[in-house]
Amino acid sequence: MKRRLLIAKALSHEPKVLFLDEPTAGVDVDLRNNMWEEVQALRKSGVTIILTTHYIEEAEEMADRIGVINQGKLILTQDKNTLMHQLGSKQLKIDLKNPLEKIPASLADKKLELSQDKKQLIYTYDASQKDKGVYQLIEKIHEANIAYEDFHSQQSSLEDIFVQLVKEK
């Protein structure tokens, strides 16, 4: 209830800039969802919202721009989409029909990993590159007579990028 009161108090004077410091810490799921709906409505009405949070998935969903603070220093401020495009990577996971004991020599130049259960080939690539190498990889897999069942691609999350940035500094 205290958190609800603080949020209502912050909104009562219809601010042009709203600072939210860890607004969802200690609140239940229903209140969090209601709060984010209200924050989205405020954003659409033109209110600038500055959010500090340890819940990086919230920042990924809500933010237009991201600032990363490490040990009290602002190390980066950037448009979220640009940041994710420049520093993010993509993974293509290829589900194999039959497990492989090792990656064939003909695929060694593709920087592939074999999953622990040996049932997936994992190809990580830079999503910002024009030639991602996926087409050539699939051709080489066919040439190596490796049977596969499915493909899954996954973009790195803002949390992955955050961890990478903090480790570098």
C-alpha positions as CSV (number, residue, x, y, z in Angstrom):
1,M,0.0,0.0,0.0
2,K,2.9,2.3,0.8
3,R,4.3,1.8,-2.7
4,R,0.8,2.6,-4.3
5,L,0.6,5.8,-2.2
6,L,4.0,6.9,-3.3
7,I,3.2,6.3,-7.0
8,A,-0.2,8.1,-6.7
9,K,1.6,11.0,-5.0
10,A,4.2,11.2,-7.8
11,L,1.4,11.3,-10.4
12,S,-0.9,13.7,-8.7
13,H,0.7,16.9,-10.1
14,E,0.8,15.6,-13.7
15,P,4.5,15.9,-14.2
16,K,6.3,16.4,-17.5
17,V,9.2,14.3,-16.2
18,L,8.6,11.4,-13.8
19,F,11.4,9.7,-11.9
20,L,10.7,6.1,-10.8
21,D,13.3,4.5,-8.6
22,E,12.7,0.7,-8.4
23,P,8.9,1.1,-8.6
24,T,8.2,-2.6,-8.7
25,A,10.4,-3.7,-5.8
26,G,8.2,-5.5,-3.4
27,V,4.9,-5.3,-5.2
28,D,2.7,-8.1,-6.3
29,V,2.3,-9.1,-10.0
30,D,-1.2,-7.5,-10.3
31,L,0.1,-4.1,-9.1
32,R,3.2,-4.4,-11.3
33,N,1.0,-5.0,-14.4
34,N,-1.3,-2.1,-13.5
35,M,1.6,0.2,-12.9
36,W,3.2,-0.6,-16.2
37,E,-0.1,0.0,-18.0
38,E,-0.2,3.4,-16.4
39,V,3.4,4.2,-17.2
40,Q,2.8,3.2,-20.8
41,A,-0.2,5.6,-21.0
42,L,2.0,8.4,-19.5
43,R,4.7,7.7,-22.1
44,K,2.1,8.0,-24.9
45,S,0.9,11.3,-23.5
46,G,4.4,12.7,-23.7
47,V,5.7,12.3,-20.1
48,T,9.4,11.6,-19.9
49,I,10.0,8.8,-17.6
50,I,13.3,8.1,-16.0
51,L,13.4,4.6,-14.5
52,T,16.1,3.1,-12.3
53,T,15.7,-0.7,-11.9
54,H,17.6,-3.9,-11.3
55,Y,14.9,-5.7,-13.2
56,I,16.6,-5.5,-16.6
57,E,13.7,-7.3,-18.4
58,E,11.5,-4.4,-17.4
59,A,13.9,-1.9,-18.8
60,E,14.1,-3.9,-22.0
61,E,10.3,-3.8,-22.4
62,M,9.7,-0.2,-21.3
63,A,12.7,1.9,-22.3
64,D,13.5,3.9,-25.4
65,R,17.0,4.7,-24.2
66,I,19.2,2.8,-21.8
67,G,21.8,4.0,-19.4
68,V,24.2,1.5,-17.8
69,I,25.8,2.4,-14.4
70,N,28.6,0.3,-13.1
71,Q,30.2,1.0,-9.8
72,G,28.6,4.5,-9.6
73,K,29.8,5.5,-13.1
74,L,27.6,5.9,-16.2
75,I,29.4,3.8,-18.8
76,L,26.8,4.0,-21.6
77,T,23.7,5.8,-22.7
78,Q,22.2,4.8,-26.0
79,D,19.0,4.1,-27.9
80,K,17.8,0.6,-26.8
81,N,17.3,-0.7,-30.3
82,T,20.7,0.6,-31.5
83,L,22.4,-0.8,-28.4
84,M,20.8,-4.3,-28.9
85,H,21.7,-4.2,-32.6
86,Q,25.3,-3.2,-32.1
87,L,26.2,-5.2,-29.0
88,G,23.8,-8.1,-29.3
89,S,24.3,-11.3,-31.0
90,K,22.0,-14.0,-32.4
91,Q,22.1,-17.7,-32.0
92,L,20.8,-20.3,-34.4
93,K,20.2,-23.6,-32.7
94,I,19.9,-26.6,-35.1
95,D,18.1,-29.6,-33.6
96,L,19.8,-32.7,-35.0
97,K,18.0,-36.0,-35.8
98,N,21.0,-38.0,-34.5
99,P,23.5,-36.9,-31.9
100,L,27.0,-36.0,-33.2
101,E,30.2,-37.0,-31.3
102,K,32.1,-34.0,-32.6
103,I,31.7,-31.2,-35.2
104,P,32.9,-32.4,-38.6
105,A,36.2,-30.9,-39.9
106,S,34.3,-29.5,-42.9
107,L,32.4,-27.2,-40.4
108,A,35.3,-26.2,-38.3
109,D,35.5,-22.7,-39.9
110,K,31.9,-21.9,-38.9
111,K,32.6,-21.4,-35.2
112,L,30.0,-23.9,-34.2
113,E,29.4,-25.4,-30.7
114,L,27.9,-28.7,-30.0
115,S,25.4,-28.8,-27.1
116,Q,26.2,-30.9,-24.0
117,D,23.7,-33.6,-25.1
118,K,25.3,-33.5,-28.6
119,K,21.8,-33.1,-30.1
120,Q,22.2,-29.4,-31.2
121,L,24.6,-27.4,-33.3
122,I,24.8,-23.8,-32.0
123,Y,25.9,-21.0,-34.3
124,T,26.4,-17.6,-32.7
125,Y,26.8,-14.6,-35.0
126,D,26.8,-10.8,-35.0
127,A,23.3,-9.7,-35.9
128,S,24.6,-6.4,-37.3
129,Q,26.7,-8.1,-40.0
130,K,25.4,-7.9,-43.5
131,D,26.4,-11.5,-44.3
132,K,25.6,-13.6,-41.3
133,G,26.8,-16.8,-42.8
134,V,23.6,-18.8,-42.1
135,Y,23.0,-19.8,-45.7
136,Q,26.5,-21.0,-46.2
137,L,26.3,-22.9,-42.9
138,I,23.1,-24.7,-44.0
139,E,24.8,-25.7,-47.3
140,K,27.8,-27.1,-45.4
141,I,25.5,-29.1,-43.1
142,H,23.8,-30.6,-46.1
143,E,27.2,-31.4,-47.7
144,A,28.3,-33.1,-44.5
145,N,25.1,-35.2,-44.6
146,I,23.9,-34.1,-41.2
147,A,20.2,-34.6,-40.7
148,Y,18.3,-32.0,-38.7
149,E,14.8,-31.6,-37.5
150,D,14.3,-28.0,-36.5
151,F,15.8,-24.5,-36.2
152,H,15.5,-21.9,-33.4
153,S,16.9,-18.5,-33.4
154,Q,17.3,-16.3,-30.4
155,Q,18.4,-12.7,-30.0
156,S,20.5,-11.8,-27.0
157,S,18.6,-9.9,-24.3
158,L,19.4,-6.6,-22.7
159,E,20.5,-8.6,-19.6
160,D,23.0,-10.5,-21.7
161,I,24.4,-7.2,-23.1
162,F,24.4,-5.6,-19.6
163,V,26.5,-8.5,-18.2
164,Q,28.9,-8.2,-21.1
165,L,29.3,-4.5,-20.6
166,V,29.9,-4.8,-16.9
167,K,32.5,-7.5,-17.3
168,E,34.4,-5.4,-19.8
169,K,34.7,-2.4,-17.5
